[in-house]
Amino acid sequence: MKKHNIIFSLAVIGLAFLNFGCTALSPFPTAARPGETVALAVGSADNLSKDNINSVTFESTNPCCTAPLDITSNVDAVFKLYADKTSDVYEAPGPGTNQIIRTSLHEPWVSIIAIDLPEEYSPGIPLPTGPAKITINTTNDVTYPTIGYHINERVGDLAIGIEIFPEAAPNDVQASTFEYEFGRFGTTQPGDLSLLESRPHALIRSEYTEDPFTLSNYAAIQMKVDFTGVTDTPITDDSIRVVVDDMDAYSTSNRHILTSVKDEILTVIMISLSENLKPYEMRFSAVLEGTNVFTGTPTITSTEYYDINGVNVSDSTLFTAEIR
């Protein structure tokens, strides 16, 4: 029996990082056999997750089976793929990828949907071979932020071409365990693609109000976010993890980050000794550790800006907090 393979279109994923608008879709067909797992690069629209996928359908050009087949339940995981931090993607100015930051206001990533192809089109009828497409439809809050498009409106419904090859024998596939090895101990353990998915978190981000190129530069930005009464257990420094988007490939701020929690108020401070810090860089996720959960949405209570002389200055950038 052959292993249940997972197939990544690496060329497509690489090209996706080079797309200025951060809306790159898979432009090349992927080839797979019935029952295999394929990983689809679908650009980097904000807020894409399994919960926000309305439907995934498979459509073949084979005359036997042209009606769409619903394979939504076959989605294994939805996760973000990031480039190596030492790669050209994070170079300033970089090979165009810094424009992803300018036009999306988030760190460069490519969203990946891992999905199992079905063995059969219908009971007793194998999945047809030949050209086909997979169409993805999402909820309205999956958008390309600065473009304003819902992901489905960008190119109509998101359709990705795929070539289906015949199996060596019917139903000769077994699900892969995605096994990995601990190098030091030489032991293996089954993997779980769902562990790559985002956990529920509070996302703090700026609203897009003008071209980031024209925004003012600062030496420091301090934000306070109140988590009082919005988590099952009060937060402390040890119970919350702050994950900041890396966007200084565009601003060249080389910012440093400080965080602390006191009386359930999270303080995040960003400092740029070169005074190149842009307001949109204050984008971060607050992840609760352990079994603690969100029961509401935290509130941004203050945002302060400072110049290189330590003078508190004003800025009109709007920020929002939301649970994802």
N, C-alpha and C positions, 0 to 999 in steps of 0.2 A: 504494500500500500504506500502511496506517495504522501509525503507530508503536505499539510494544508499551507501552501506558500503565501507569503505576503509580498506584494510586488510594488515597489516604489518607482515612479517615473522620475529619476534623479535629474535628468535634463530639464524636465518641466519645472521641478522645484527650484533648480538653480535660476532658470529664467524668471521665475516668479519674483525672486528677490530683486531682479533688475528692472522690474516694471515700475515706472515712476509713480503711477497712481495707486499702487498697492492693490490692484484689482485683477491681477493676473489669474487666468483660468487655464486649465490644462489644454494646450493647443495641439498636443500630439496624442495619437491613440496609444492606449496601453493594451497589451495582449495578455490574456489569462484563459484558464480552463474553468469549466464549471466547478463550483465548490471552493475555488481559491479565494484568498483575501487580497483585495487591491486597496492601495492607499492613494486617494485622490487629492491632488493639490488644488485648492479652491480659492486662492487669493487670501486676503486677510481682512475680510469684513469684520467689524467689531461685533462682539456678543454672539458669535457662532458657538453653539453647543448642541449636544444631542437633544436636549429639551426644547431647543428652538428650531428643530427640523420638523416641518409639517409632513413631508413625504419624500421618499426616494423611489424612483421608478426605473425599471430596465425596459428598453425598447429595442427590438431586433429588426433588422431589415430583411431577415429571412421570411419569405412569403408564408411559411407555415405558422408564424407566431408573431404577428405585428402588433397585437394589442398590448398596451403597457402592463408590465408586471410590477406590482407593489413589493419592494424589498426593504421598506423602511425598518422593519424589525431586524434586518440583517446588519445594521450599523453596529460595529464593535466599539468604536471610540471616536471622539473628535478632539483633536489636540493641536497645539501650536508647535511648529518646527522653527527653531532659531538657528542662525548661522553661528559658526565658531567665532567667539569674541575677538580672536586674533586675525580674522579673515578681512578681505577687502570690503565686505558689507559694512563694517564699522569704521572704515577709514574716512577721514575728513579731508577733502570733500567726497572721496569714494567714487566708484563707477556709476554714479547716478542713484545709488541706493539711498543716499541721504535725502533725496527728494521724497522717498516713502514717508519719512518723518514729517516733512513739510506738508504733505498732502493728506496725512492721516492722523497726525498728532499721537502716534504710538510707535513703539519700538518695531523695527522690521521683523516680521514673522510671516510664515505661510501656514494657513490652516490646513490640516490634514484630516480627511474623513476615511477611516479604515472600515471597509465593508466587505462582508462575505458574499460572493456570488452564489446564487442558488444552484443546486444540482439539477433541478428540473424546472421547466417552464410551467408545467402543470402535471398532476399525477400521471405517470407513465410516459410523459413527453419530455425528453432531455432538453436542457437549455440549448437553443439553436446556435449553431456556429456561424461565424462571419461577422461583419460589421454590426455594431450596436451602439447605443448611447445610454448613459446613466444621467437622469435628470433629478436635480435637487431643488426642493421648494422649502423656504424657511418662513418664519414669522416676520412681521414687519419691523421688529426692532433689531434685525441683523442688517447693518448698514455699513456703507463706506463713509466715514464721518464727514469729511470736508466736501465730498462730492454730493452728498445728500441722497444718493440712490439707496433704495432697498436692494438687497443682493439680487432678488429676482428680476428687478427692473434694469439691471446693468446690461444684460444681453438677452433679455427675455428670461425665461427660466434657465437656470444654470445647467447646461447639458455638456457632458464630457464623453467623447468618443472612446470606444473600446472594441478590440477585436477578440472574439471568442474562438479559441482553438478547441478541437475535439479532445476528449479524454482518451486515455489508452484503453480504459474499460469503464463501464458505467459504475458510478458510486464507489470509485476506488480511492476516495479522499477521506482522510481523518483529520480532525481539527488539530492545528499546531498548538503546542503548549507555550511557544515563544520562550523556550528554556534559555536561561543564562547561567553563567558560571562565576563563582567567586574565585578569582585567580589565586589568592593566597592559600586557600584551603582545598582547591580542586573539587569543590562540591557544586552541584547544580540545583536550580530551583525553577519551577514554572514561572513564566512571566504573565503579566496581566496588562493589556493595553489600556484598560480603563484607569490604571494608576497614572497614566500620562495626562489624563483630563484635568481641567481646572477644578479645584475645590470651590465651594461657595465662598465668596469673598466680597468685601466692600471695595468698590473701585472709586477712586477719587480722580477726576480728570477735569481739564479745562474745556469750556465750550469754544467752538471755532467761531471767532468773531471777525478776524481779519487775517491777511497773509502773515504767517509767522515770521517771514523775512523782515517785516516792518515793525515787529514788536520790540519794545525796549529791552535793554540788557540790564542785569542786576548782579550785585555781588553776593546777595543772599536773599532767600525767600523762606519765610517761616509760616507754617500752617498748623492750626489746632483743630482737631476733629473730636467731637464729643460722642463717646460710645455709651453714655449712661442710659441704662434701661433698654438697650437694643440687642443685648446678648443674653444667653441663658445664664451665664456666669460672668461676673464682672471681670474685665480684662486687666492684665498686668503686663509688665515688660516680658515676662516669661511665657505668656499665653497668647501672644499675638506676633505674627510674622509680617513684616512690611517688605513688600517686593516692589522695587522702583523700576519703571521702564528706562532703558538705557537709550537716551536720545541725543547725547552730546556729539554724535557724529555729524549732526547738522549745526548745532550751536557752537561747538568746540568750547564748551564751558568747563570741561574737566571737573564737574561738580563733585563735591564731597557730601555725604549724607549722614545726618544724625537723627536718631529717633529716641523718644522716651515716652513712658506712660505714667501719669500721675492723676489719681482720683478719676480714673477712666477717661481722661483727656489724653489723646494721642497727639504728640507734637512731632512734626517732621520739619527738619531744617536742611536746606540745600545751600551750599556755599561754593562760590566760584571766585578763586583768587584773581582770575583774569577779568572779572566782571562781564562775563559772557553768558550768564544764566538767563534763559528765556522762561516766561511764565508757564508755557505748555509743558516744560520738563517736570513740573509738579504733578506728575501722573504716577499713582502708586496703588497697589492692592494691599488691603489688610486682611490677612488670612488667620482665622482662629485655629489654634492648635487643639489637638485632642478631640473630645466629644462636644466641646462648646459650639453653639449654633447661634445664628442671628435670629432675633425676634422682631427686628425693626431696622430702620436705616439710620446710620450715624449722621450727625449734623456738623457741617463745617462752621465753626464759630468765629474764626478770624484767619486772615491772610495778610502778612506784612512783607514789605519789600524794602531792601536796603541797598544803598549805593556803596562804592568802594571805600567811602569815608565813614560808613556806619550810619549815615543819615537815613531815617525812615521816610520813604517816598511813596507816592500813590500810584496805583495802577487799576485799570478798569476791567481786567480779565475776569470772566465769570467761571466759577467752578461748580461742579455738581458731584454729589455722592449717590451711589446706587449699589444695590446688592445684585451680584451675579452668581 
